[in-house]
Amino acid sequence: MTNAKTLREKDVAGLEAELKSLQKAHFGLRMQKATQQLSNTSTLRSTRRDIARAKTILAQKRAATTAGGSDASAAKNKE
């Protein structure tokens, strides 16, 4: 389980790599569940929530970089 604090410390590339890793793990867990090899199904829930957490933080970081760039261009347009 990854917590939000450790995810926020990563850069965008690190978050994308973490997201890809979580999605692969989730796929593997779904396949195990489908073949009835998964004994602890709560790992599906926690992995799904970790993916959502990573996507949320990634979107926040992208919005922050986009907003930072648009503020500078908006200030230039006012002058």
Distance bins in CASP14 RR format, pairs under 12 A and 6 or more apart:
PFRMAT RR
TARGET T0000
AUTHOR 0000-0000-0000
RMODE 2
METHOD distances of the structure
MODEL  1
1 7 0 0 0 0 0 1 0 0 0 0 0
1 22 0 0 0 0 0 1 0 0 0 0 0
1 25 0 0 0 0 0 1 0 0 0 0 0
1 42 0 0 0 0 0 1 0 0 0 0 0
1 43 0 0 0 0 1 0 0 0 0 0 0
1 45 0 0 0 0 0 1 0 0 0 0 0
1 46 1 0 1 0 0 0 0 0 0 0 0
1 47 0 0 0 0 1 0 0 0 0 0 0
1 48 0 0 0 0 0 1 0 0 0 0 0
1 49 0 0 0 0 1 0 0 0 0 0 0
1 50 1 0 0 1 0 0 0 0 0 0 0
1 51 0 0 0 0 0 1 0 0 0 0 0
1 53 0 0 0 0 1 0 0 0 0 0 0
1 54 0 0 0 0 0 1 0 0 0 0 0
2 8 0 0 0 0 0 1 0 0 0 0 0
2 9 0 0 0 0 0 1 0 0 0 0 0
2 10 0 0 0 0 1 0 0 0 0 0 0
2 14 0 0 0 0 0 1 0 0 0 0 0
2 15 0 0 0 0 0 1 0 0 0 0 0
2 18 1 0 0 1 0 0 0 0 0 0 0
2 19 0 0 0 0 0 1 0 0 0 0 0
2 21 0 0 0 0 1 0 0 0 0 0 0
2 22 1 0 0 1 0 0 0 0 0 0 0
2 25 0 0 0 0 0 1 0 0 0 0 0
2 46 0 0 0 0 1 0 0 0 0 0 0
2 47 0 0 0 0 1 0 0 0 0 0 0
2 49 0 0 0 0 1 0 0 0 0 0 0
2 50 1 0 1 0 0 0 0 0 0 0 0
2 51 0 0 0 0 1 0 0 0 0 0 0
2 52 0 0 0 0 0 1 0 0 0 0 0
2 53 1 0 0 1 0 0 0 0 0 0 0
2 54 1 0 0 1 0 0 0 0 0 0 0
2 57 0 0 0 0 1 0 0 0 0 0 0
3 9 0 0 0 0 0 1 0 0 0 0 0
3 10 0 0 0 0 0 1 0 0 0 0 0
3 46 0 0 0 0 0 1 0 0 0 0 0
3 49 0 0 0 0 0 1 0 0 0 0 0
3 50 0 0 0 0 1 0 0 0 0 0 0
3 53 0 0 0 0 1 0 0 0 0 0 0
3 54 0 0 0 0 0 1 0 0 0 0 0
3 57 0 0 0 0 0 1 0 0 0 0 0
4 10 0 0 0 0 0 1 0 0 0 0 0
4 15 0 0 0 0 0 1 0 0 0 0 0
4 49 0 0 0 0 0 1 0 0 0 0 0
4 50 0 0 0 0 1 0 0 0 0 0 0
4 52 0 0 0 0 0 1 0 0 0 0 0
4 53 1 0 1 0 0 0 0 0 0 0 0
4 54 0 0 0 0 1 0 0 0 0 0 0
4 55 0 0 0 0 0 1 0 0 0 0 0
4 56 0 0 0 0 1 0 0 0 0 0 0
4 57 1 0 0 1 0 0 0 0 0 0 0
4 58 0 0 0 0 0 1 0 0 0 0 0
4 60 0 0 0 0 0 1 0 0 0 0 0
5 53 0 0 0 0 0 1 0 0 0 0 0
5 57 0 0 0 0 0 1 0 0 0 0 0
6 14 0 0 0 0 0 1 0 0 0 0 0
6 15 0 0 0 0 0 1 0 0 0 0 0
6 18 0 0 0 0 1 0 0 0 0 0 0
6 50 0 0 0 0 0 1 0 0 0 0 0
6 53 0 0 0 0 0 1 0 0 0 0 0
6 54 0 0 0 0 0 1 0 0 0 0 0
6 57 0 0 0 0 0 1 0 0 0 0 0
7 14 0 0 0 0 1 0 0 0 0 0 0
7 15 1 0 0 1 0 0 0 0 0 0 0
7 16 0 0 0 0 0 1 0 0 0 0 0
7 17 0 0 0 0 0 1 0 0 0 0 0
7 18 1 0 0 1 0 0 0 0 0 0 0
7 19 0 0 0 0 1 0 0 0 0 0 0
7 22 0 0 0 0 0 1 0 0 0 0 0
7 50 0 0 0 0 1 0 0 0 0 0 0
7 51 0 0 0 0 0 1 0 0 0 0 0
7 52 0 0 0 0 0 1 0 0 0 0 0
7 53 1 0 0 1 0 0 0 0 0 0 0
7 54 1 0 1 0 0 0 0 0 0 0 0
7 55 0 0 0 0 0 1 0 0 0 0 0
7 56 0 0 0 0 1 0 0 0 0 0 0
7 57 1 0 1 0 0 0 0 0 0 0 0
7 58 0 0 0 0 1 0 0 0 0 0 0
7 59 0 0 0 0 0 1 0 0 0 0 0
7 60 0 0 0 0 0 1 0 0 0 0 0
7 61 0 0 0 0 1 0 0 0 0 0 0
8 14 0 0 0 0 0 1 0 0 0 0 0
8 15 0 0 0 0 1 0 0 0 0 0 0
8 18 0 0 0 0 0 1 0 0 0 0 0
8 53 0 0 0 0 0 1 0 0 0 0 0
8 54 0 0 0 0 0 1 0 0 0 0 0
8 56 0 0 0 0 0 1 0 0 0 0 0
8 57 1 0 1 0 0 0 0 0 0 0 0
8 58 0 0 0 0 0 1 0 0 0 0 0
8 60 0 0 0 0 1 0 0 0 0 0 0
8 61 0 0 0 0 1 0 0 0 0 0 0
8 64 0 0 0 0 0 1 0 0 0 0 0
9 15 0 0 0 0 1 0 0 0 0 0 0
9 18 0 0 0 0 0 1 0 0 0 0 0
9 57 0 0 0 0 0 1 0 0 0 0 0
9 61 0 0 0 0 0 1 0 0 0 0 0
10 16 0 0 0 0 1 0 0 0 0 0 0
10 17 0 0 0 0 1 0 0 0 0 0 0
10 18 1 0 0 1 0 0 0 0 0 0 0
10 19 0 0 0 0 0 1 0 0 0 0 0
10 21 0 0 0 0 0 1 0 0 0 0 0
10 53 0 0 0 0 0 1 0 0 0 0 0
10 54 0 0 0 0 1 0 0 0 0 0 0
10 57 0 0 0 0 1 0 0 0 0 0 0
10 58 0 0 0 0 1 0 0 0 0 0 0
10 61 0 0 0 0 1 0 0 0 0 0 0
11 17 0 0 0 0 1 0 0 0 0 0 0
11 18 0 0 0 0 0 1 0 0 0 0 0
11 57 0 0 0 0 0 1 0 0 0 0 0
11 58 0 0 0 0 0 1 0 0 0 0 0
11 61 1 0 0 1 0 0 0 0 0 0 0
11 62 0 0 0 0 0 1 0 0 0 0 0
11 64 0 0 0 0 0 1 0 0 0 0 0
11 65 0 0 0 0 0 1 0 0 0 0 0
12 18 0 0 0 0 0 1 0 0 0 0 0
12 19 0 0 0 0 0 1 0 0 0 0 0
12 54 0 0 0 0 0 1 0 0 0 0 0
12 57 0 0 0 0 1 0 0 0 0 0 0
12 58 1 0 0 1 0 0 0 0 0 0 0
12 59 0 0 0 0 0 1 0 0 0 0 0
12 60 0 0 0 0 0 1 0 0 0 0 0
12 61 1 0 1 0 0 0 0 0 0 0 0
12 62 1 0 0 1 0 0 0 0 0 0 0
12 63 0 0 0 0 0 1 0 0 0 0 0
12 64 0 0 0 0 0 1 0 0 0 0 0
12 65 1 0 0 1 0 0 0 0 0 0 0
12 66 0 0 0 0 0 1 0 0 0 0 0
13 19 0 0 0 0 0 1 0 0 0 0 0
13 20 0 0 0 0 0 1 0 0 0 0 0
13 58 0 0 0 0 0 1 0 0 0 0 0
13 61 0 0 0 0 0 1 0 0 0 0 0
13 62 0 0 0 0 0 1 0 0 0 0 0
14 20 0 0 0 0 1 0 0 0 0 0 0
14 21 0 0 0 0 1 0 0 0 0 0 0
14 22 0 0 0 0 0 1 0 0 0 0 0
14 54 0 0 0 0 1 0 0 0 0 0 0
14 57 0 0 0 0 0 1 0 0 0 0 0
14 58 0 0 0 0 1 0 0 0 0 0 0
14 61 0 0 0 0 0 1 0 0 0 0 0
15 21 0 0 0 0 0 1 0 0 0 0 0
15 22 0 0 0 0 0 1 0 0 0 0 0
15 50 0 0 0 0 0 1 0 0 0 0 0
15 51 0 0 0 0 0 1 0 0 0 0 0
15 53 0 0 0 0 0 1 0 0 0 0 0
15 54 1 0 0 1 0 0 0 0 0 0 0
15 55 0 0 0 0 1 0 0 0 0 0 0
15 56 0 0 0 0 0 1 0 0 0 0 0
15 57 1 0 0 1 0 0 0 0 0 0 0
15 58 1 0 1 0 0 0 0 0 0 0 0
15 59 0 0 0 0 1 0 0 0 0 0 0
15 60 0 0 0 0 1 0 0 0 0 0 0
15 61 1 0 0 1 0 0 0 0 0 0 0
15 62 0 0 0 0 1 0 0 0 0 0 0
16 22 0 0 0 0 0 1 0 0 0 0 0
16 23 0 0 0 0 0 1 0 0 0 0 0
16 54 0 0 0 0 1 0 0 0 0 0 0
16 55 0 0 0 0 0 1 0 0 0 0 0
16 57 0 0 0 0 0 1 0 0 0 0 0
16 58 1 0 0 1 0 0 0 0 0 0 0
16 59 0 0 0 0 0 1 0 0 0 0 0
16 61 0 0 0 0 0 1 0 0 0 0 0
16 62 0 0 0 0 0 1 0 0 0 0 0
17 23 0 0 0 0 0 1 0 0 0 0 0
17 24 0 0 0 0 0 1 0 0 0 0 0
17 54 0 0 0 0 1 0 0 0 0 0 0
17 58 0 0 0 0 0 1 0 0 0 0 0
18 24 0 0 0 0 0 1 0 0 0 0 0
18 25 0 0 0 0 0 1 0 0 0 0 0
18 50 0 0 0 0 1 0 0 0 0 0 0
18 51 0 0 0 0 1 0 0 0 0 0 0
18 53 0 0 0 0 1 0 0 0 0 0 0
18 54 1 0 1 0 0 0 0 0 0 0 0
18 55 0 0 0 0 0 1 0 0 0 0 0
18 57 0 0 0 0 1 0 0 0 0 0 0
18 58 0 0 0 0 1 0 0 0 0 0 0
19 25 0 0 0 0 0 1 0 0 0 0 0
19 26 0 0 0 0 0 1 0 0 0 0 0
19 47 0 0 0 0 0 1 0 0 0 0 0
19 50 0 0 0 0 1 0 0 0 0 0 0
19 51 1 0 0 1 0 0 0 0 0 0 0
19 52 0 0 0 0 0 1 0 0 0 0 0
19 53 0 0 0 0 1 0 0 0 0 0 0
19 54 1 0 1 0 0 0 0 0 0 0 0
19 55 1 0 0 1 0 0 0 0 0 0 0
19 56 0 0 0 0 0 1 0 0 0 0 0
19 57 0 0 0 0 1 0 0 0 0 0 0
19 58 1 0 0 1 0 0 0 0 0 0 0
19 59 0 0 0 0 0 1 0 0 0 0 0
19 61 0 0 0 0 0 1 0 0 0 0 0
20 26 0 0 0 0 0 1 0 0 0 0 0
20 27 0 0 0 0 0 1 0 0 0 0 0
20 51 0 0 0 0 0 1 0 0 0 0 0
20 54 0 0 0 0 1 0 0 0 0 0 0
20 55 0 0 0 0 0 1 0 0 0 0 0
20 58 0 0 0 0 0 1 0 0 0 0 0
21 27 0 0 0 0 0 1 0 0 0 0 0
21 28 0 0 0 0 0 1 0 0 0 0 0
21 47 0 0 0 0 0 1 0 0 0 0 0
21 50 0 0 0 0 1 0 0 0 0 0 0
21 51 0 0 0 0 1 0 0 0 0 0 0
21 54 0 0 0 0 1 0 0 0 0 0 0
22 28 0 0 0 0 0 1 0 0 0 0 0
22 29 0 0 0 0 0 1 0 0 0 0 0
22 43 0 0 0 0 0 1 0 0 0 0 0
22 44 0 0 0 0 0 1 0 0 0 0 0
22 46 0 0 0 0 0 1 0 0 0 0 0
22 47 1 0 0 1 0 0 0 0 0 0 0
22 48 0 0 0 0 1 0 0 0 0 0 0
22 49 0 0 0 0 1 0 0 0 0 0 0
22 50 1 0 1 0 0 0 0 0 0 0 0
22 51 1 0 1 0 0 0 0 0 0 0 0
22 52 0 0 0 0 1 0 0 0 0 0 0
22 53 0 0 0 0 1 0 0 0 0 0 0
22 54 1 0 0 1 0 0 0 0 0 0 0
22 55 0 0 0 0 1 0 0 0 0 0 0
22 58 0 0 0 0 0 1 0 0 0 0 0
23 29 0 0 0 0 0 1 0 0 0 0 0
23 30 0 0 0 0 0 1 0 0 0 0 0
23 47 0 0 0 0 1 0 0 0 0 0 0
23 48 0 0 0 0 0 1 0 0 0 0 0
23 50 0 0 0 0 1 0 0 0 0 0 0
23 51 1 0 0 1 0 0 0 0 0 0 0
23 52 0 0 0 0 0 1 0 0 0 0 0
23 54 0 0 0 0 1 0 0 0 0 0 0
23 55 0 0 0 0 1 0 0 0 0 0 0
24 30 0 0 0 0 0 1 0 0 0 0 0
24 31 0 0 0 0 0 1 0 0 0 0 0
24 47 0 0 0 0 0 1 0 0 0 0 0
24 51 0 0 0 0 0 1 0 0 0 0 0
25 31 0 0 0 0 0 1 0 0 0 0 0
25 32 0 0 0 0 0 1 0 0 0 0 0
25 43 0 0 0 0 1 0 0 0 0 0 0
25 44 0 0 0 0 0 1 0 0 0 0 0
25 46 0 0 0 0 0 1 0 0 0 0 0
25 47 1 0 1 0 0 0 0 0 0 0 0
25 48 0 0 0 0 0 1 0 0 0 0 0
25 50 0 0 0 0 1 0 0 0 0 0 0
25 51 0 0 0 0 1 0 0 0 0 0 0
25 54 0 0 0 0 0 1 0 0 0 0 0
26 32 0 0 0 0 0 1 0 0 0 0 0
26 33 0 0 0 0 0 1 0 0 0 0 0
26 38 0 0 0 0 0 1 0 0 0 0 0
26 43 0 0 0 0 1 0 0 0 0 0 0
26 44 1 0 0 1 0 0 0 0 0 0 0
26 45 0 0 0 0 0 1 0 0 0 0 0
26 46 0 0 0 0 1 0 0 0 0 0 0
26 47 1 0 1 0 0 0 0 0 0 0 0
26 48 1 0 0 1 0 0 0 0 0 0 0
26 49 0 0 0 0 0 1 0 0 0 0 0
26 50 0 0 0 0 1 0 0 0 0 0 0
26 51 1 0 0 1 0 0 0 0 0 0 0
26 52 0 0 0 0 0 1 0 0 0 0 0
26 54 0 0 0 0 0 1 0 0 0 0 0
27 33 0 0 0 0 0 1 0 0 0 0 0
27 34 0 0 0 0 0 1 0 0 0 0 0
27 44 0 0 0 0 0 1 0 0 0 0 0
27 47 0 0 0 0 1 0 0 0 0 0 0
27 48 0 0 0 0 0 1 0 0 0 0 0
27 51 0 0 0 0 0 1 0 0 0 0 0
28 34 0 0 0 0 1 0 0 0 0 0 0
28 35 0 0 0 0 0 1 0 0 0 0 0
28 37 0 0 0 0 1 0 0 0 0 0 0
28 38 0 0 0 0 1 0 0 0 0 0 0
28 43 0 0 0 0 0 1 0 0 0 0 0
28 44 0 0 0 0 1 0 0 0 0 0 0
28 47 0 0 0 0 1 0 0 0 0 0 0
29 35 0 0 0 0 0 1 0 0 0 0 0
29 37 0 0 0 0 1 0 0 0 0 0 0
29 38 1 0 0 1 0 0 0 0 0 0 0
29 39 0 0 0 0 0 1 0 0 0 0 0
29 40 0 0 0 0 1 0 0 0 0 0 0
29 41 0 0 0 0 1 0 0 0 0 0 0
29 42 0 0 0 0 0 1 0 0 0 0 0
29 43 1 0 1 0 0 0 0 0 0 0 0
29 44 1 0 1 0 0 0 0 0 0 0 0
29 45 0 0 0 0 1 0 0 0 0 0 0
29 46 0 0 0 0 1 0 0 0 0 0 0
29 47 1 0 0 1 0 0 0 0 0 0 0
29 48 0 0 0 0 1 0 0 0 0 0 0
29 50 0 0 0 0 0 1 0 0 0 0 0
29 51 0 0 0 0 0 1 0 0 0 0 0
30 37 0 0 0 0 0 1 0 0 0 0 0
30 38 0 0 0 0 1 0 0 0 0 0 0
30 41 0 0 0 0 0 1 0 0 0 0 0
30 43 0 0 0 0 0 1 0 0 0 0 0
30 44 1 0 0 1 0 0 0 0 0 0 0
30 45 0 0 0 0 0 1 0 0 0 0 0
30 47 0 0 0 0 1 0 0 0 0 0 0
30 48 0 0 0 0 1 0 0 0 0 0 0
31 37 0 0 0 0 1 0 0 0 0 0 0
31 38 0 0 0 0 1 0 0 0 0 0 0
31 44 0 0 0 0 0 1 0 0 0 0 0
32 38 1 1 0 0 0 0 0 0 0 0 0
32 39 0 0 0 0 1 0 0 0 0 0 0
32 40 0 0 0 0 1 0 0 0 0 0 0
32 41 0 0 0 0 1 0 0 0 0 0 0
32 43 0 0 0 0 1 0 0 0 0 0 0
32 44 0 0 0 0 1 0 0 0 0 0 0
32 47 0 0 0 0 0 1 0 0 0 0 0
33 39 0 0 0 0 1 0 0 0 0 0 0
33 40 0 0 0 0 0 1 0 0 0 0 0
33 41 1 0 0 1 0 0 0 0 0 0 0
33 42 0 0 0 0 0 1 0 0 0 0 0
33 43 0 0 0 0 1 0 0 0 0 0 0
33 44 1 0 0 1 0 0 0 0 0 0 0
33 45 0 0 0 0 0 1 0 0 0 0 0
33 47 0 0 0 0 0 1 0 0 0 0 0
34 41 0 0 0 0 0 1 0 0 0 0 0
34 44 0 0 0 0 0 1 0 0 0 0 0
38 44 1 0 0 1 0 0 0 0 0 0 0
38 45 0 0 0 0 0 1 0 0 0 0 0
38 47 0 0 0 0 0 1 0 0 0 0 0
40 46 0 0 0 0 1 0 0 0 0 0 0
40 47 0 0 0 0 0 1 0 0 0 0 0
41 47 0 0 0 0 0 1 0 0 0 0 0
41 48 0 0 0 0 0 1 0 0 0 0 0
42 48 0 0 0 0 0 1 0 0 0 0 0
42 49 0 0 0 0 0 1 0 0 0 0 0
43 49 0 0 0 0 0 1 0 0 0 0 0
43 50 0 0 0 0 0 1 0 0 0 0 0
44 50 0 0 0 0 0 1 0 0 0 0 0
44 51 0 0 0 0 0 1 0 0 0 0 0
45 51 0 0 0 0 0 1 0 0 0 0 0
45 52 0 0 0 0 0 1 0 0 0 0 0
46 52 0 0 0 0 0 1 0 0 0 0 0
46 53 0 0 0 0 0 1 0 0 0 0 0
47 53 0 0 0 0 0 1 0 0 0 0 0
47 54 0 0 0 0 0 1 0 0 0 0 0
48 54 0 0 0 0 0 1 0 0 0 0 0
48 55 0 0 0 0 0 1 0 0 0 0 0
49 55 0 0 0 0 0 1 0 0 0 0 0
49 56 0 0 0 0 0 1 0 0 0 0 0
50 56 0 0 0 0 0 1 0 0 0 0 0
50 57 0 0 0 0 0 1 0 0 0 0 0
51 57 0 0 0 0 0 1 0 0 0 0 0
51 58 0 0 0 0 0 1 0 0 0 0 0
52 58 0 0 0 0 0 1 0 0 0 0 0
52 59 0 0 0 0 0 1 0 0 0 0 0
53 59 0 0 0 0 0 1 0 0 0 0 0
53 60 0 0 0 0 0 1 0 0 0 0 0
54 60 0 0 0 0 0 1 0 0 0 0 0
54 61 0 0 0 0 0 1 0 0 0 0 0
55 61 0 0 0 0 0 1 0 0 0 0 0
55 62 0 0 0 0 0 1 0 0 0 0 0
56 62 0 0 0 0 0 1 0 0 0 0 0
56 63 0 0 0 0 0 1 0 0 0 0 0
57 63 0 0 0 0 0 1 0 0 0 0 0
57 64 0 0 0 0 0 1 0 0 0 0 0
58 64 0 0 0 0 0 1 0 0 0 0 0
58 65 0 0 0 0 0 1 0 0 0 0 0
59 65 0 0 0 0 0 1 0 0 0 0 0
59 66 0 0 0 0 0 1 0 0 0 0 0
59 67 0 0 0 0 0 1 0 0 0 0 0
60 66 0 0 0 0 0 1 0 0 0 0 0
60 67 0 0 0 0 0 1 0 0 0 0 0
61 67 0 0 0 0 0 1 0 0 0 0 0
61 68 0 0 0 0 0 1 0 0 0 0 0
62 68 0 0 0 0 0 1 0 0 0 0 0
62 69 0 0 0 0 0 1 0 0 0 0 0
63 69 0 0 0 0 0 1 0 0 0 0 0
63 70 0 0 0 0 0 1 0 0 0 0 0
64 70 0 0 0 0 0 1 0 0 0 0 0
64 71 0 0 0 0 0 1 0 0 0 0 0
65 71 0 0 0 0 0 1 0 0 0 0 0
65 72 0 0 0 0 0 1 0 0 0 0 0
66 72 0 0 0 0 0 1 0 0 0 0 0
66 73 0 0 0 0 0 1 0 0 0 0 0
67 73 0 0 0 0 0 1 0 0 0 0 0
67 74 0 0 0 0 1 0 0 0 0 0 0
68 74 0 0 0 0 1 0 0 0 0 0 0
68 75 0 0 0 0 0 1 0 0 0 0 0
69 75 0 0 0 0 1 0 0 0 0 0 0
69 76 0 0 0 0 0 1 0 0 0 0 0
70 76 0 0 0 0 0 1 0 0 0 0 0
70 77 0 0 0 0 0 1 0 0 0 0 0
71 77 0 0 0 0 0 1 0 0 0 0 0
71 78 0 0 0 0 0 1 0 0 0 0 0
72 78 0 0 0 0 0 1 0 0 0 0 0
72 79 0 0 0 0 0 1 0 0 0 0 0
73 79 0 0 0 0 0 1 0 0 0 0 0
END
